[in-house]
Amino acid sequence: MIQVKRLVKRFGPLTVLKELDFEVRSGEFVALLGPNGAGKTTLLRILSSLSKPNSGLVQVASYRLPEGAIAVRAQLGVVSHQPLLYGDLTAEENLSFFARLYGVEKPRIGDVLDLVGLSRRKSDLVRIFSRGMQQRLAIGRAILHNPRILLLDEPHTGLDQEAGEILDNLLREIALEGRTVVMTSHDLIRAAELASRVDILSKGKIKASTETSGLGSAELVSFYREALQEAGGAA
């Protein structure tokens, strides 16, 4: 579903991604972890066609980027640090607006509001929503058009424990639908509980990868620290 080979991304003299290789199978949920500055957000921006690579192969849903950007965007749902919602519109109005852009039928809006747990608040303005509610609605916006691939850039940022748990349950439901998910995170344990695979990105390259099934918290922490130590990064 996602194939990246020898990807290089530079910003002036700074090389952020250094011949990076990365692959995600259809229906897989991959958590991408690493220290600040490792290149996680940059990689997601390239996969979502919002940024162009300097060199290397990037293929998403059988389309090569950046040439196939328009076709790829129809297959993607993207959630960034900002919810990208209209505060002076209601939850339902926000989804209705994006539904028109995507050519989505009206009944789908109600289905998505149910899925993200906001049906009872559909007529409330988004600007009065909590951060957690806005994040759930942002995910609703991202899945409104039934994308095959979901890209999540640290979706738990700024959430309290209760809101984080609600978001976790939502992401589990999305994963059960068979979507391909790539999520960046700083929370190793939470990411491992949600994802089927954890990849460690450090200094512009994937340094280690492991399936999460059967691994305990202590083993995951040890795996993460060892990967960063071998890469010469901070654990």
DAQUITA-V217434 format. One record per run of one state. SS is the DSSP state (helix for helix, strand for strand, loop for the rest). FROM is the first residue (numbers start at 1). TO is the last residue. Records with the same first field share a line. If there is no record, write none. Layout:
# DAQUITA-V217434
SS = FROM-TO ; FROM-TO
This chain:
# DAQUITA-V217434
loop = 1-1 ; 12-13 ; 25-28 ; 34-39 ; 48-54 ; 61-62 ; 65-68 ; 74-75 ; 80-89 ; 103-106 ; 116-118 ; 122-124 ; 129-130 ; 144-148 ; 154-160 ; 177-179 ; 186-187 ; 195-196 ; 203-204 ; 212-216 ; 232-235
strand = 2-11 ; 14-24 ; 29-33 ; 55-60 ; 63-64 ; 76-79 ; 90-90 ; 125-125 ; 149-153 ; 180-185 ; 197-202 ; 205-211
helix = 40-47 ; 69-73 ; 91-102 ; 107-115 ; 119-121 ; 126-128 ; 131-143 ; 161-176 ; 188-194 ; 217-231
